[in-house]
Amino acid sequence: MADRLTFGTAGLRAPLGEGPLAMNVEIVEQVATAIGRWLPAKSEVVIGRDARNGSEDFANVTARVLAEMGHVPRLFVAPVPTPVVAHEVATTAAAGGVMVTASHNPATDNGYKVYSADGGQLLPADSVEIEALMAELPWPADVSVELPSAVERLGAEQVDAYLATVTESIGTRRVRVEDGQARNGLTIVYTALHGVGAELFMRALESAGHRVISVPEQHDPDPAFPTAAFPNPEEPGTLDLAIALAEAEDADLILANDPDADRLAVAVRRAAGWERLTGDEIGVLLADRVLQTADRGSEIAVATTVVSSSLLAKLAAAGGVPCHTTLTGFKWLARATSGTDETLLFAYEEALGYAVVPTIRDKDGISAGLMFAEMVSGFAEGVTVDSALAGIHATHGVHVNGQYSKRFDGEDSMTQMSAVMESLRSNPPEALASNGFEDLIAGSEVHAPTDMLIYHVDGGRVILRPSGTEPKLKAYLEAVDRDSAVATQRLTELETIVRELLA
């Protein structure tokens, strides 16, 4: 029993099953006990969950364990989106929080995300401390999932407080008047991908005057995810039902959340039909909107990750706003301005994660969806999402970004992935490393140690890193040029190199 689950990019995440390397009530009893020892005495702890198999039991076990240890658990008794829990931790006296979710992983998985007192996800040092405490504990038996009656139940009041924060921060109103012309809301097709975001997302968008049509087959929470084996809106096919509905309804926009509603995907109508925007395209558009509407009377900053588009830094520089670059994960992004007097006004990572409300210190697909809809509905006559992007590119250069992932299978999948990274590290590929490369395995002056390789090539870059949540090696590609055709061709060439390298 020496080996146990460890914290990855966003907490624990693994298939449901038996033993210390799977998600089950025994491992939850252990991690909850370790968290209880790690926290100050008599701490308030916010606990939420999604609608996956096992989530209710895992949340109840967490609340019971913490209550028995003298802490004050505050439990959302019904499934809620992850950003609701993040908001409750950040805006109350809570010393920490737990969200039981596997986000966009397959139906076979579940997970456990932990928040610190500042409302951000655990940093590695805290994770290591909790893991060490777990290692001291015996494997539990006869774990009770019964919830003590004294545990405080959270619900509608806290959800409403979250929504009020979001709408006030974004500044929505039902009818927008610009240049003397009234502009009504959009017609939006939305999918929750069988997750927990539908009710709250639709409330937020409809309160701003938008007409939202939810994909009926994917509206209600369903832990089997019957229409999406991999319920990640980045995956091919996940938006097919939404696209069909958008065609039938002549919609203006498609918006999608992942199952715990902390990510946002967007699709727009183009000449060839409906197409998804990349995470970087969404991020740059949202950033442009934030920078244009920001109050410049205070110290503000924006942030992104090392694997996201380099375009945000250029936008921020043009606006005279600092831009911080962090490692992947919102545990880093949320703290990008730590040690400064700056307010982090906006942060994003290319994996469809956006923070647009400063008091919510994690990615939030609901508030990001609302801001995106408000941005589009406020465009001047004749402006589209694509023309807005083209205007940014005309000023700062065309930045095209892409990804390629190699998934590893089998019980030794993580070992396989580590071996590939070690081979690339010790034998740099000539096609990518001609201009040298950065290896962050030991960290740098700016970044903590992480398993990442950055290859700088003429007119672009390639970044390789293992996923922190699944056995998948990710390649992040970027090509930059004043000419769109040249940048696109360069990106294609980089993808070809990476595919052959990881074949």
N, C-alpha and C positions, 0 to 999 in steps of 0.2 A: 504493500500500500504506500510505498515511498513516493510514487509519481502521482501527481494530481493536476487538475486543470490549472493553467496559469493565465494571467491577465494579458490579453492582446491589445490591439489598437483601441478597442472600446469595451473592455471588460472581459468577462468569461463568455465563451460561446462554443457550443459543441452539440453533437447529436444527443437526443434523449436516449437513455439506456442505463445499464447498471455499472457500478464501479466508479472509481475516482477520476476517470478520464472522460466521463459522460455527464450530462446534465440530469440530475435526479434530486430527490428531497434530501438525500444524505449529504451530497456535496454542498447543497444550499444551507443545510444546518451548519456545516463546517465554516463556510465563508461568512455566514451571518454571525456566528460566534466570534470569528476572527475580527470582523468589523466592530462588533460590540466591545472587544478588548482594545481595539485601536482607537475608538472614539473616546472623548472625555466623558466622565461619569454623567449620567442622567441627561444624555443628549437627546434632542429632538431629531427624528429621522423620518424623512418623507419616503413613502414606498408606493410605487405604482407598477402596473403590469399591462401587457398587451393581451390579446385573446388567443394566444397559442396554446397548444396542449401543454399542460403542466404549469402554466403561468400563475393561475390562481393559487395552486398549492404552494408554489415557490414563494409567492408574495406572503401568504399566510404564515409559512414557516419562518420567514424573515421577521415578520412582525412579532410572532410568538417568542422567538429566541431573544430578540432585543428587549421585549417587555420583561421577560424573565431575568434579564441581566440588569434591570433597573433603568433602562432607557425609555424614551417616550416615542414610540412609533406612531406615525400618522399615515394611515393607509387609505389609498383610493380603492374602494371596494369594487368598482366597475372598471373595465378596461379603459385606459386613457392614452392619448398620444404621448410619446416621450417628451416633447417640449413642454407639456403641461407640468410634468414632474420637475423638469429643469427650472421652470419658472417658479414653482412653489418653493424649491430649495433656495433659489437665489433671492427671493423677496420675503423670506420669513426668517425666524431665528433658528432654523434647522442647522445642525452641525454636519449634516450629510444627507444623502439620498440614495435610493436604490430603484432602478427601473428594470423589471423583468421583461426582457425582450431579446429576440434574435434578429431584430430589424428586418432585413430583406433576405435572410437565409432561407433555405428550403424548409418545408413543413416538418422534416425530421429533426430540426434543431430547436434549441432554445438558448437563452443567454441571460446575462446578469451584469448590468451597467451600474457603476457606483460613482456618486458625486461627492465632492468635498464641500466644506462649509461655504466656500466662495461661489458655489453653484456650477463649477466646472468639473469635468470628469477627472478621475484620479490621475495624478502624475505617476510616472514609473516608480519613484522612490516610495510613495505610499503603497502602490501595488505590491512591491517587493516586501514591504513590512507586513502587509496583510497575508501574503502568501507564506511568509515565515511563521506567522501565528497559526495559520492553517496546518502547517506541517507538524506542529506540536500537538495537534488534537488527535485523539483516537477516532477511528471510523465509527460513526454513530449507528445505533440500531433502534428500531421501533420509533421512527420519526413521526411525531404528531403534526398533522396539518390543521388541527382545530384552532380556530382563532379566538384568543381570549376576549371576553366581552368588554374589557376595559380599554381596548385599543381604540384610539380616536379614528372615526370614519370620515374620510374626505369624499367630496362629490361635486355637486352642481356649483356651490359657492366658489370653490377654488378654480373650477373650469371657467366660470364667468369672470373671475379676476384675471385669469390668463388672457381671455379674449379682450377684456377692457384694456389691458396693457398693450396688446398688439394693435388694436384699432386706434388707440390714442397715439401711439408712437408713429404709426404709418400715416395717420391723418386722413382717414377716408371720409368721403361724404357722398351722398346719393347722386347728386347731379353736379357735374363739373362744368364750369363756365370758363371758356378761354376765348379771347378775341371776340367776345360778345356772342359766341355761339354755344348753346347748351350741348353737352355731350353726355349721352346716357351710357349705361353699363354695357358690358360685353355679353355675348352668349358663349358660355364656357362648358365644354364637356370635361367631366372629371372622373377619375377612377381612384379608388382607395386600395385597389389590388387585394381585396379581401381583408384589409386591415382595419384599424380603429380610427381612421381620420375623417370618415365621411361626414358625420354629423357636425363636427366642429368646423371643418373646412367649409362646408356649405353655409353654415351660419355666418362665418366671417365674410365670405364673398357676397352672399345675398344681402347682408347688412350694408354693404357698400354699393348696392344697386345693380349687381351683376346677376344675370340669369344663369344658374348652374344646373346642368343636367348630368346626373350621376349614372355611370354604366351600371345597369341593374344587376347583371351577373356578378359584379365585383363589389357591390355596395356594402353588403353586410360582412362583419367579421366571420371568417371561416378558417379554422386552423389547418384544414386540408389543402387550402389554396388550389381549388380544383381547376382553375383556368390558367394557372401560372406556376409551373414546377419550380422556377426560380423567381420569386416575386420581387424582383429588382427592376424598376422601370428603365434601367439601362440595358436590360437583356432583350435581345431580338424577340419580337412577338408579344411582349407584355402589353403593348398599347394597341394591338390589333382591334380589339373590341371597341376601344375608345375612338379609334380612327373611323371605324364603320359608323358609329353613332354620330360623330362629328360631321361626316358626309351627309347623313340623313337629316341632321338638324341644321345644316349650313352654319356651323359654329364658327366663332372668331378665333378660338384658341382651345387647345387641349392642355389640361394640367393634371398631373398625377402625383400621388404620394406613394412612398413605400409603406409596408404594413404598419410601422409604428409612427408614420407621418413626420419623421424628422428630415426626410429628403423631398426634393421637388424635381419633377421632370416636366418639360414643356415641349409641345409639338406645334408647329405652325404650318399653314397651307402654303405650298410652293407650286411652281409650274408642274413639277412631276408628281404632285400629291402631297399628303401630309408627311412631314419629316420632323424628327426630334432634333432639338437644339442640343449641342454638347453642354456639359456642365460648365465649361469655360465660357461659352457664349452667354449662357444665363447669368453667370457670375459677373461678366464684364458689363452686361446691360444693367443689371441691378446696381452695380457699383457706380456706373455713370449717372443713374437716377439719384442715388444717394448723394454723390458729390455735387450734383447740380442743385439739390434742394437743402444741403446741409447749412446749419447755422455756423457761420465762420467766426462767431464771437467767442468761441471756446476752443480749447486744444482738442483736436480730433485726429483719428488715424484710421486706416483700413489695414486689412491683413489677408494674406493668402498663404498657401503651402508651396513648398519647393517643387512639387510635381504639377502644380497648376500653371496656367498661362502666365507668361511674363508681362502680358499686356496690362494687368492691373497696376503694376508699378509705374508704367508710363502714364496711365490715366491720372494716378494720384499725384505724380510729379508735376503734371501740367496744371493740376488744381492746387498745388502748393500744400499737399497733405502727405504726411509720412505714410509709407507703406511697409509693413513688417512681413517678413517671410519666415514661416515656421516649418517644422516637420509635419508629416501627415497626421491628421487627427485633430478633433476639436479640443482635446485636452491641452494641446499646444496653442491653437488659434485663440481660444478664449482668454488666454493669458499673454497674448502678443504684446500688450502694452504694459505688462507688469513692470514696476520700477520706474514708470514715467507718470506724468500728470495728464496723459492723453486719455480721452474716452474712445473706446473701440467702437466706431460707428457702424462698421460693416466688416464681415469676414466671410470667406468662402473657400471651399475646396472643390476640385473638379468632379469629385464623386457625388455631385448633386446635393452638396451640403452648404447651406447659407444661413448666416446669422444677420438679421436685419433690424433686430430690436436690441439695443445695448444692454437691457436688464435681463435678457435671456442668454445665458452663457453656454449655449450649445446650438447645434444646427436645428433649424425649425422649418419644416416644409409647409406649414400652414401660413405663418406670417410671410414667408418668401413668396408663396403663391398669391397672397393678397397684394403684396407690393408689386409683383409682376403684372397682375391684372390692372391695378391702378395706373401703373406706368403706361401700359398699352392703351388703356382707355383715355389717357391724357395726351397721347401723341397728337401733334398738329395734323391738319387735314393732309392726306396723302402720304404720311409717314407710316412705315410698317416696321416690324421687328427687323426684317432684313435690311431695309434702308437705314435704320438706326445703326445697325452693326457696320454697314458699309461706310457710314460717316465716321465712325470711330476708327476704322481701318485706314480710311483716307488720311486721317491725321497722324496716326501712330504706326502705320504699317500693318499689313495683313498677317495676322497670327493664326495659323491653323494648327489644331491640336488633335491628336488621336491616341488610341490605346490599343494594345494587343495583350491578351492574357493567355497564359498556358496553365491549365488545370492539371493537378496531379491526383491520381486515384490510388486506392489501396491503403492498407493499414500503415504503410511507411511513407505515405504521401508527403508529410512534412519533411522527412529525412531526404526524400528525392529532391524536393525543392531547395533545401539547404545545400545539397551537393552541387546543384546547378549554379547557385550563386557563388559558391566557393571556387568553382571552375572558372567562372567569368572574372572573378577577382584575381586569381592567380595567373590566368592566361587571357589578358585583355584582347578582345577581337579587333583585328587590324581595321576592319571596315568602320568601326566606331571610335577607336581610341587614338586615331592619328594626331589629334590635337590634345591628347592627354585626357585624363578622367579624374573625377573625385570619388573617393571611397570614404563613406561616412561611418564605417563600422567602428571606428574609434572616436567619432565625433569631430567637431571642428570648433573654431572660435565662436561660431554663431549657434551651432546645433549640437544637441546631445547625441551620443552614439546611437546609430541605427543602421540596420542592414540595407544599405542603399548605394547604388553605383550611378554616377552622373557622367555621361559622355557628351562632350561639347564637339559638335561637328559644324562645318561651314554652313551658316544660315539656319542653324537649328540645334537640337539637343535630343538625347535619349536618356531616360531615367529608368532604372530597373530596381524593383523592390518586391519582396514577398508580401502578400496580403497579411494583415494582422488578424483576420477573422476566418479565413478559409484557405485550403491548400491550393493557392493560385499565385503564380508569379506574374506580376504586372509590369508592363512596359508603357511608359508615358512618352509620347512623341510630340515635338513641336518644330514647326518650320516657319520662318519669318521672311517676308520679302515685300517690297512695294507692289509687286505684281501678283495678283491672286493666283493666276495660272502657274507661275513659277513656284509659289509657296505650296500649292496643292501637289504639284509634281514631286517636289522635294519630300513632302510628307509620305507620298506613296513609295518613294524609293527607300525611305527610312523604315517603313513598315515591312517592305520586302526583306530588308537586311535582318530585321528582328525576327521575322517568321522563320527564316532559314537558320538563324542562330539558335532558336529555341525548339526547332523541329525535333 
